[in-house]
Amino acid sequence: MYISSLVGKMQVEQANTGAVQTNLTIPVIESLQIICPPPKIQNKFVQKVHQSYTLKDESKDLLETAKHVVELAIEQP
């Protein structure tokens, strides 16, 4: 996630050794400077990630229920 962020992308662009495909060596990856926010902010982030997984599971369940209801409606005259 960090490498996909704006700051991460900027660091990767500076260290990129590949022409077409990004190629980072292990020493370059180890040298990336990652800023860690305070634990309170980290916990908020973790909560949001957990919430997103929960909502994703709920949406899958709702979709399956909707599919089942539509299938039943199609089968009934």
HUJO-V651468 format. One record per pair of residues at least 12 apart in sequence whose C-alpha atoms are under 7 Angstrom apart, sorted by the first residue. I is the first residue (numbers start at 0). J is the second residue. Records with the same first field share a line. If there is no record, write none. Layout:
# HUJO-V651468
I=J ; J
This chain:
# HUJO-V651468
10=31
14=27
